[in-house]
Amino acid sequence: MTKPSTHTSSLHRVYATIRLILLLGIVVYLAWEMVRHWPDVQALSVRVDGLTLCAAALLGIMAYQCLFGGWLILLWRVGCFDRRQLKFYSRVWWVSFLFRYLPGKVFLVIERVRMGSMVGIPPATGVAVALVETLLAVFAAVWVSLLAVSYYVGQTQWTIIGLCIASVVIFLLLPASIRFLCSVSVVRRKFPEMASLTLGWRDLLLASPAFILHYILLAGSLFLCLNLVQELPWTVFPGICGVYALSHLAGAVAMISPGGLGVREGALSLQLSRVLSGGVAVTVAIGIRLWFVLLELLSLGVVMVLSPQLPEAAKAASGAADE
């Protein structure tokens, strides 16, 4: 195994330093906004409404199931979906999904490949599908973030017409864009597993609605939670969808923290400051992250209880018990 060159190591160190500085800057900004608007934060009152909370939780959980469903569709379209293994797939996806909070998303792919191989998913296909899944999520965030235009300029007739046209164009260009990225020589060299991918434009169009719906449902959960702090008319819901997807996009593109931690909250609070004071917007942005993490852990817990152990893991546990 060849050692990395000194030049490459220096670039990695510089990148890591810049990433840390940017992340610290975002944390300082969030803290400063809360301190600067501390009286507003202290005066913040959250309305307790069990029905609204249950609806918000249901939308959030359904949003994550959309991502899982998108992964299943991709497996089906590449010919690796096995109905007999369906009971194991939820464990494979959910356990690996929470590894995205570790830096670089590498551990997510490694865990997805390791666990997927236990249920008949070839390692190369596991890597390729995880990469396409990421690309689809980014493109879906771009598509939904178009709705942020209505949040900033209002819902005029021409705005709605322009959004509809742009949405259709991006939706139709999505498969071609992903196939182009997968065919670029630099991407092929870095991820040779992409060569094994046999997804056509129909396959990508079939999978993409699940990722788009993911952001819309998460935004729905956010909107209901926002209404517990300050009542908002339903006319702003499309705009909330857009700004939330935009905050996800900022976290994904910036790549300065795992799972977009800090970046997403900074982007969301900055945009929510149009309807909430700065300190309250930061508090809500951090609170909504904790809310979604809670829903993720709840979903994982249900999967761990209801989904059976993977075949090889079950054998290992049985062997250890026999000894």
Secondary structure, DSSP 8 states (H G I E B T S, - for coil): -----HHHHHHHHHHHHHHHHHHHHHHHHHHHHHHHTHHHHHT------HHHHHHHHHHHHHHHHHHHHHHHHHHHHTT---GGGHHHHHHHHHHHHGGGGSGGGHHHHHHHHHHHHTTT--HHHHHHHHHHHHHHHHHHHHHHHTTHHHHHH---HHHHHHHHHHHHHHHHHHHHHHHHHHH-HHHHHH-GGGGG----HHHHHHHHHHHHHHHHHHHHHHHHHHTTTS---GGGHHHHHHHHHHHHHHHHHH-SSGGGTTHHHHHHHHHHTTTS-HHHHHHHHHHHHHHHHHHHHHHHHHHHHHS---HHHHHHHHHHHH-
